[in-house]
Amino acid sequence: MSLLTSLARLRALDEGIAQPVATVRHCHLSERPMVFIPLKLSGEAAAPLAAMLGTDRDRPRLLAVTQPRNRDLRFAWAAELAGVLVPYIEGFLGATETVERRGADPYERVLDAPQLIVPNAGGVAFTRLLGRSTRFRRADGPYPVPEGVPLLGRWLTYFGERAAYPGSSLMPAATEELGRHWASGQSSLEDANLAALLGWITEGPSDDAEDPLIWPPAGPATDPGFDAEVLAPAIESEAAERVTEALRTQLEPTWRLMWQAIDLLAGLEAGASVAQRWEQDRGSFSGMAAHVAEGSPPQARRDGAVAAAAKLARMERAQAAYDVQRAYDDPLVMAEYRITGEAFAGEVIETVPDNVEGEGRSRKLRPLVVIKTDDPVRLAPGTSLGTPQRRTQGAELVSADGGLVTVKITKGMGRGKTATPGAVPEVGERVCYTSLTDDFQGSPNLPDSEATPWTHGGPPQEYVPDDEDAQEEWS
């Protein structure tokens, strides 16, 4: 936890209301999100119990497994779920645009993508497990399942895995997104309770928010008291309507909370980099759709050594880019780096817009900017800098002494002998410079999968679905 977030939590505790830790929204919000609230059977890792889902806050759809230990009923439930989710997902595949790529063939990218919003990180984990338990099934052969179930599993696996990708908005968890924008006066563990966190943000803490009779857990696990006193007797009675109505009482309060969370996030203006990250999500979704359309096999249980290394490298670069983008988009996030000395802000007191370096043909325009700052500057001369005010501009720290910092602009001021208008900050302008830049290390040189060394298991065997896949248990 950062220093400013800790201070915000202390202030929230003192004032009895959550404190903002962001000035803009750092996630994309779809115009038509699919709210997905899953519940699982206690004591089982991925045995579905119920789900409430839909894109209309006034018309939730409840799917329930009235006898969770019955295999046929579980897969009938999965087929129902596929009947709702798959059409929603495929509804975004019609409108596309052609994207040109340097050094590569162009590809088709959807104009918009689906967004599944779950209550918490547990909902993401359960979705991933549910995908693993269904994507290897078959509609024919041994242990057949209804049509659509294997495809549902592939999509759930994709969304569950994409949720772990830094900056992705294809499957956000409500509690995590709220926690990125507000600091409550409770612990991070307590923030996983959607009702309690929303209470801190909207009205302040209350005992009602932690009462499971008023606000049941947001899943995927249910309240033990409900399991023992309500659910178990209903299942034993073999009355389907009784089980369904019991589950409805657990899901409807969370349904209302989910839309309240969406409204809160929608009330914040989107950060400047959100659209760029959503483009990447749309590209990823388009790639998965093409993979499915080509008839490729489902995702393997485990990545090979090369694939795992490449995925890790992509996620590390995505995390670094996400951190930089959030700081550039949001002064409150940048303030964290100002405290640590990785960024500084102040007022421009002097400029030398016509400063040049070198002689003859090697002469280069290098404007100088002198900034008065009260921030600690713990950067060495020569450090490369960027600025949120001029994102395409590069700079270099010349010196920092007694609250006066001299910065040299190295790129982004035009190609002429004089800087383009607006490229050099004006005297009196307030600016911010930071060592956080998007100049990241490129992709590692990894061998082809067929050349995986023996120290890493050798070339992975091609995955071929077999009858054993259909026997995989819900665990």
Salt bridges, closest charged atoms under 4 A:
GLU15 OE2 - ARG11 NE 2.94
GLU97 OE2 - ARG109 NH2 2.89
GLU97 OE2 - ARG282 NH1 3.10
GLU177 OE2 - ARG180 NH1 2.76
ASP191 OD2 - ARG9 NH2 2.90
GLU245 OE2 - ARG248 NE 3.38
ASP263 OD2 - ARG57 NH1 2.92
ASP281 OD1 - ARG162 NE 3.06
ASP303 OD2 - LYS311 NZ 2.74
ASP329 OD1 - ARG391 NH2 2.73
ASP330 OD2 - HIS26 NE2 2.94
GLU357 OE2 - LYS408 NZ 2.77
ASP375 OD2 - ARG338 NE 2.70
GLU396 OE2 - LYS408 NZ 3.64
GLU429 OE2 - ARG390 NH1 3.13
ASP467 OD1 - ARG138 NH1 3.23
ASP469 OD1 - ARG301 NH2 2.77
GLU472 OE2 - ARG132 NH1 2.52
GLU472 OE1 - ARG301 NH2 3.84
